[in-house]
Amino acid sequence: MRSRAGHRHQLKKSGVKAMFGRLSIAVIVLVICVISLLSTIKSTSRSFSQSEIKVDNLWNTASSGEWRPSSAPRTAWPPPSKGTNGYLRVRCNGGLNQQRSAICNAVLAARIMNATLVLPELDANSFWHDDSGFRGIYDVEHFIKSLRYDVKIVERIPEIRKNGKIKKIKAFQIRPPRDAPISWYTTFASEKMKEHSAIYLTPFSHRLAEEIDNPEYQRLRCRVNYHAL
Ligand SMILES: *[C@@H]1O[C@H](CO)[C@@H](O)[C@H](O)[C@H]1NC(C)=O
């Protein structure tokens, strides 16, 4: 009797075991189905929202997360002085982005020297074999106007009347040292400028140090790059 009951008990036990096995497989299959269903719903809703993107919004400025534009002066920044120490001519060289940063440096160099900047000359031949000058690439009026509180800029070196003759000021040519410090501009270059009324810096790429311990000078370079050009 005892063994029979035990046998029945065993049968019952194995039946329960098998049921649990089947049940757990069913549960696993169900879970997989639910997950795959959820993921398809998610991906379809994503593709739907993609088609909802407004193209105009794509070009909006991204949220800055409390960062402020850094190009406006934050300390006393007087407009360029009435007088001028002379004219600064530069000849940019290299690729277009290199020449663009050279223009930023030329504006800063003119500011440092209290000079009038002559519209920077671009090296048209070296890379793109196209003789578009500054005017062909940038908006000259906008460039001069947007920097009016920073430097005086003229399109070309002026003519002077000397002994009844009209002559162009001849700029004294200098090859600036690479990554020249501010002090080179306030001493050597400024002296030559006062001596000759105009200097011509060529070549002019990487001729002013990138690292300058003066935030206002760095902001001026930003104003040129992001607002004037
Ligand atoms: C430029 O002008 C400022 C302000 O008038 C003056 O402090 C500075 O020494 C001048 N720099 C040169 C190189 O003349």
The ligand as an SDF file (V2000), in Angstrom:
LIG
                    3D

 14 14  0  0  0  0  0  0  0  0999 V2000
   47.6010  102.7340  -28.6000 C   0  0  0  0  0  0  0  0  0  0  0  0
   46.6950  103.5850  -27.9200 O   0  0  0  0  0  0  0  0  0  0  0  0
   46.5170  103.2640  -26.5540 C   0  0  0  0  0  0  0  0  0  0  0  0
   45.4380  104.1650  -26.0230 C   0  0  0  0  0  0  0  0  0  0  0  0
   45.5420  105.4820  -26.4790 O   0  0  0  0  0  0  0  0  0  0  0  0
   47.8340  103.3860  -25.8310 C   0  0  0  0  0  0  0  0  0  0  0  0
   47.6830  103.0470  -24.4780 O   0  0  0  0  0  0  0  0  0  0  0  0
   48.8640  102.4470  -26.4780 C   0  0  0  0  0  0  0  0  0  0  0  0
   50.1280  102.6110  -25.8700 O   0  0  0  0  0  0  0  0  0  0  0  0
   48.9640  102.7280  -27.9410 C   0  0  0  0  0  0  0  0  0  0  0  0
   49.8180  101.7280  -28.5590 N   0  0  0  0  0  0  0  0  0  0  0  0
   50.7510  102.0240  -29.4720 C   0  0  0  0  0  0  0  0  0  0  0  0
   51.5520  100.8690  -29.9440 C   0  0  0  0  0  0  0  0  0  0  0  0
   50.8980  103.1370  -29.9260 O   0  0  0  0  0  0  0  0  0  0  0  0
  1  2  1  0
  1 10  1  0
  2  3  1  0
  3  4  1  0
  3  6  1  0
  4  5  1  0
  6  7  1  0
  6  8  1  0
  8  9  1  0
  8 10  1  0
 10 11  1  0
 11 12  1  0
 12 13  1  0
 12 14  2  0
M  END
$$$$
